[in-house]
Each structure stands twice: as structure tokens, then as C-alpha cells.
Amino acid sequence: MVGFYGHVYDDTSILNRNSVPVFGASGVDTLALKMLYNPEITIGMSYLELIDYYQDKEI
């Protein structure tokens, strides 16, 4: 089980807020897990810093 503060407003995400059954990870889910386990992503990074970090990377 994975949980994050807040909710994802994408019904294709396994983290969606509507309890809609989903059978597989979406792109949003994959990115969230990559961010969670990436040692280069640090607590306190702003949204703009994350955009800059991932801009040149293939997600």
C-alpha cells in the first residue's frame, strides 16, 4: 500500500481520490514512485525544482 498526503485527481491513477477501481499503474503513479525512491529528490524541493530536475529526463 502506498499513500501520499493529499489525493490524485486522475481516475486512471491507483492513488485516485474517488475509490475508482484501477488495475495497473498510470504514468502519474510511476512518476510518484520514482520521485519517492530517487535519492536526488530531497524533502522541501519546490514544484519548479522538480520540473527543472525532470525536464531533461525520460519519465
N, C-alpha and C positions, 0 to 999 in steps of 0.2 A: 504494500500500500504506500502510495506517495501522496503527500498533501503539501500545499503551499498556502501561505497567507493570502487571503482573497480568493477569487474564483476566476476561471477562464470563461469567457462569454462566447465560446465556439462549440457548437453542438457536436462537432466531429472530434473533439478532444476528450481523452479519458478523464481529464480534470474538469469537465464542464460542470456548471452550477445547477443544471436542471435535472440531474439524475437520469439523463437520457442514456440508454444502454449503448455502448460503443465497443466494438470488437477489434481493437487494434490501435496502435499509437498514431497520432496525427503528426504533422510537421511541428506544430506548437509543442506537443508533448516531447518530441525528440529534442527540440531546442532547449526546453526547460531542463531535461535530464542532463544534456551536455553542459549547460550552464552550472547546474548543481554540482557536478563532479569534475569540473575543469579547475585545476589549481590556479590558473591565471585569472580567473574571475574572483574578485575579492568582495567581501562584505562592504557595503557602502558605495559600490560603483554606481554612478548615475546611469540613467537610461541612455543619455548621449554617449557616455563612455562605452557602454555595451554596444551601441550602434557602431561606434568607431572600431571597436575590437573585432566585431563580426563582419564588417563591411567587405574586407578582402578575403574572407574565409568562405569555403563552401560548406553550407549547413546540411 
